[in-house]
């Protein structure tokens, strides 16, 4: 997430925070890839701030269901009914939580309610610190989370209390920079490094009014637990949201967890090490994806996965790859976070001191990327059940994702979505 604080030179002297949520998901089985990163030239403010030991907070049902509610409500208000959509609730929550630590009074109250209902920002810091520590990040199952804050060196004095909280709970890199072309390069290099090259550029220039950026990046790169054999991949027809028939490659496998409810079916497919899973939900043919999404709640999403049946599932998953960018201002306003976007009402006084005016959020952008293909684990994995083998149980389910569907990448320990999206078309 990048929050850019602008100093707008007008009579009321407002400064604005432009937020860009950068969340990247990559499912490409790219073992051994590496990227060189130029050294950041900006001064690192962390040199004078040491992270203090902080207490963890048990990841309980209150946090899980509140976070699920935030994730699904954010998803509902972010999807496009004409194109594929993808968001990272985790990235959005981390970026907004960091920012909320600089808010006060009604602005803070609205942000707390939008994020976690009745959980204070102090407790949310502890929950998120604990949750980030527990999320696995291993070979063949990599989830990288990185945070950074960039301040303009002469126009804004960040609060030491704010910096300390960010250092303690979010382990952010904190920089002071000139906010010139070299800073553009520094920020782009930081993003490229933290996303393993998946995003190589986020800024083209820095406006003269910009005084602060808050950036959160989430990158996911995992291999399937079970490899797809070449014979399991073949062309078939996907009917898109407009009724167009598209010839695409489908990956066929047999899975063991079957999702079924009144208006949809689906399956759960694990990634290597079984820390994360791909969840597919296919609404009935007479129900549009977006209409089905309107019926989702955080609890319903969690319960769909918790109640998945151990059943043989013949699953067909199309290969897909796309990018998605959304301006989230209206999405967050619909969750009750309104004052943060209003120059005359926003209260970000805890961020620090500025002589250039009041701080407010001018824009929040969310950018994501996903690629799903057949490549999986390279060693020690075989297909658990050969689809042509004798002795397959007669009772099996079939889920063929040959029309618009919903998918999510979940953390198996909580069933919370790290990423959630829709596939409406494959062209």
N, C-alpha and C positions, 0 to 999 in steps of 0.2 A: 504494500500500500504506500502511495506517495501522497502526502499532504503538503501542498505548496501554499505558504502564507504569502499573500500579496498585500502590498501597501497601495491602496487606490488613492490617488491624489485628488480628492474632491473635498467639498466643504466640510463634510462630516468626518473625513479622514478615517475611513474604514480600511482594515487590512483583511484579506481573505485567505482562507486555507483551501487550496485545490487538492482534492484527494484522488489519487489513482490507485485503485486496488489492483495489484499485479498478482494474479494467481495462475499458475501454469501447471497443467497436468499432462504427463507424457507417458504413454504406454507403448514403448517401442523396443524394449529388450535390447538396449544399446550397451552391452557389456564392453568395458574397456575404453569408452569414449572419454576424452578429456579436453579441456579448453584452457588456454592461457589467458591470464587476466593482467592488465597493466596495473602497476601500483597506484593506489589512490594518492593524489597529491594534496587533498584537503587535510587540514589539521584534525587529528582525532581527539575529541573532547573526553574520550574515555580514559585517556592517560591520567587524568586527575580524579577519576571516579572509579572506585572499586565496588563491585557488586557485593552487597551484604548478604549473609545467610538469611534465607526467609523460610517461613514454615509452609509446608505443603497442606493441601486441603483434599481430603478423600473424594474421589470421583464418585459421587453418590447419585441416586436416581433423580434428585432435584436438579442437579446440574445437567444430567443426561437428557431429561425430558424438556427442560427449559431450552437447552441448546438445540435439541431436535425441533422444537417449536420455532425458534429463531431461524433455523436452517430452512425449514419448509415454507415459512411465511416469506422469507427473502426470495426463495426459489419461485413461489407463486407470483410474486410481484416483479420478477426479473425476466420471465420467459417471453419469448416472441412467438406469436401464433403462426408465423410464416417461415421462420428459419430455425435451424438448430440452435439450441441455447445451452450454456454451461456456466455454472458459477462454482466458486469455492466458498461455502459458508465459513470454513475455518479461517481462510485468509481475510474475509470481511470482518469476522469477529475480532481477530487479533489486531487488525488495523484500527478498527473503531474503538476497541478497548484501550489501546495505547492513547488514542486521541482523547477519550473520555477522562483519562487521568489529568488532562489539562483543562477540563471543563469544571464549572461550578454552578450552584444554584439550580434554576429550572432547566438550563441546558443539560446539566449533568443528570438531573432526575429523568428527563426524557430519554437520554441515551441509555441509562441503566435499565429503564423499562423496556426499551426497544430491544436491547441485547439479551437480558436475562430476567425480565419481569421483576421479581422481588429480591434479586441478588445485588448487593452493593458492589461498587467498583472495587472496593478493598477486598471483598471476598472473591470477586471475579478474577482479580489479579492472581490470587492464590490458586484458584481452580485451573486457570489457564497455564500457570507455571507448572502445576502438577501434570496436567494433561499433555503438554508439550514434552515433558520429560519421559512420559510413559509411551508416547508414540514411537514404535520401532523404526529404526533407520539402519538397515543392514544390506549387505550385498544381495542383489536380486530382488530386494524389497525396500527401495529407498524413498523416504519422505524427508525432504529438506525444507526447513522453515528458517527464514532469515528476516531480521528487522533492521532498519537503519533510519536515522534522523539526520537531516542536513540543515544547518542554520546559516543564514547570511551573516557574515562576520561582523558587520558594523551596524546593521539596522535593527537587530533584535537581540535581547538578552534573555536566554532561556532560564527558567527557574531551576535552581539546583535541586530542589525537592522533586520536581518533575523528572529531571535527568536521573536522579537516584532511583526513583520508582521504575523507570524504563530499564535501567541497568540491572536492577535487582530481579525483576520478574520477566522481562522480555529479552534480555541479553542482546540488546540492540547495539549496533555500531553507531556512534554519534560523532558527526563531523561539523566543523566550522569551515566555511568555504567562501570564496569571492563571488560566487554565483555568476561566473562568466563562462566562456566556452570551455575552459578547463574543467569546470564543475559539471557541465553537461557530459563531458567524457568520463569523469569520475563516476557519476551516477549510472551512466549506461554500462560502464565496465563492471560496476558492483552488481547490477541486475543480471548481466550476462554471466558473471561468475556464480551467483547464487542460484541461478536457474539452469546451470550446466549447459549454457549456450542456447537454451530453447528460446529465450527472448534476448536479442542482442542490442535492442535499442528501445528506450521508452521516452526519451526527451529529444526534441530537435533544437530547442532553445530555452533559455530562461528569461522570463519577462522582468523588466526593471523592478516591478512591484513585488516580485516573489521574495519571501524572506525565510520560508521553512518548508521542508519536505519530510513527510513520514512515509516510509516505504515498507511494505510487507511483501515477501515473495514466498510462494509455496510451490515446490516442484516435486512431482511424483514420477518415479520410474521403476516399474516392477515387471518381472517376468511371470508368465503363467505357471502355476504349480505343475500342470501337466501339459506337455508339448502337443501342438497340433501336428499330426502327420500330414504329409503332402496329399495323401489320398482323402483326407478329411476336409479339404478346401476345394470348393467348386462354385461355378457361376449359377446364379438363380435370379429370380425376379423380386425386387423390392418395390412396393407400391407406395409412393410418397403421399404427403398430405394433400396434394392436389389431384391425386388419382393417377398420376403418371407412373408408368411401369419402367423401372430402371434395372438394367442388368448389372449385377454386382457380385463380388466374391463373398461367399458365406463360409464361415468356419464352423464345422460340425463336431460336436463332442457329446459325451455323456457325463452329466453332473449328478450330484447326490442330494441336493437341497431344492425342493420344489415350493414355489410361492403360489398360493391360490386364495382368492377372496371373491366376493360376489361379482365384481365387474372386471377382474384382471387375473392373469397368471404370470408366472415368471420363474426365475432360477437364480441361484447364488453360485458364482464361480470363483474359487480361491486363487490368489496369487501365491508366488513362492513364499515359503516359510509360514504361510497361513496366518499372517498378521493382518492382511487386507483382503478384501473380496470385491468382485464386480457383481453388482446386483442389477438384474434386468426385470422390468415390469412392463407387461404387454396388455394394455386395456382391450376389452372385447371389441370386436370389429365395428359395432354400431356406436362406439364411444370415442369421440375425439380425445387425443392425448391431453390437450389443455383443459377439457371439461373434466377429465378424470383427476388431473392435478388439483383442481378446485376442491375436490373432496378430501384431499390429503390433509392430515394434521401431523404434528411431530410424533404423537403417540401412535397414530395409525402406521406411520412409516416404520417406527421401531418395532411395533408388534408384528407387522408383515414379515419382517426378517426373523424375529424371535420365534414365530410360529411356523416357520418354513418346515415342511415335512421331509423326512429322510425317505426319498423316493427316487428311483431311477428316472432321469430326465434326459430325453434326446433334445439337445439344444442346438439351435442354429443362430449364430451371431455374425452379422455382416461386418466386414472391415470398414472402418470409417475414420475420417480425419477432418478436423475443422478448427477454425478460430472463432471466438465470439468476444465482442466488446459491447458493453452497456454502460450508459450513464445512470448511476444509481440514486441520484438526488430524489426523484419522485418515489422510488422504491422505499427509501429510508424515511421519507416524510410520511408515507402510508403506514409505517410502523410506529408513528407518533414522534419521530425525531424531527421536529420542525424548527425550533428556535436556533439550532446550530447553523441553519442556512440563512438566517435573517440578520443583516448587518446591524440593525438597531436592537436586537434581542439576544444575540449569541453572547455567551459568557465563557470565554476561554482564558480567563485571567490567571489560571494556574499554570499555563504554558510558560509564562514569563512576562517580562516588561518590554513595552514598545511605546515609543513616542509618536508612532505613525498612525495610531488609531486602533479601533476595535477589531478583533479577529473573528472571522466567521468562515464557514466552509462554503466555497463557491461551487465546487464540482467534485463529484466522486465517480471515478471511472473504474470499471472492473474489466480486466482483460484475461482471457483464458485460451488455452490451446490443448487439444487432445488428439492422439493418434492411437488407434487400436488395430493391431494386426495379429497374424497367426504365430509369430515367433515366440517361443517360450523358453523354459528352462533348458540349458544346454547340456547339463550333465545330471545323471541320477534320476531322471524322470522318464516314465513311460506312460502310455495311455492306460488308465486304470481298467477300462473295459473296452475291448475291441467291438466296434459296432456291428461287425459281421460274425462275431464269435457265436458258437452254439451255446446253448444253456442260458441265454439272456432271459430274465424273468418276463413272463407274458405281460404282467402289469407294469406298464411304464407310462410316463407322461411325455408329451411333445410340446416344446415351446419354440416356435420358429419366428424370429424377429424380422418378418418380411413386410412389415408395415410400421408406421411411427410408434416409437416406444420411449420409455423413460429408463435412464440408467443412473447408477450411483457407484462411487467408490467409497467403501465404508471401512472404518476401523473395527476389526472383529471383536475387540474387547468391550466396545460400547454400542456398536451398530450405528454410530453417528456417521453421517455423510461427510467425507473430506471434500468430495466433489459430487455434484448432482446436475444432470442435464437431460436434454431430449434429443432424439434423432428424428427429424421430420422428413429429411431428404438426404440422399447420398450422392447427389451430383452438384 
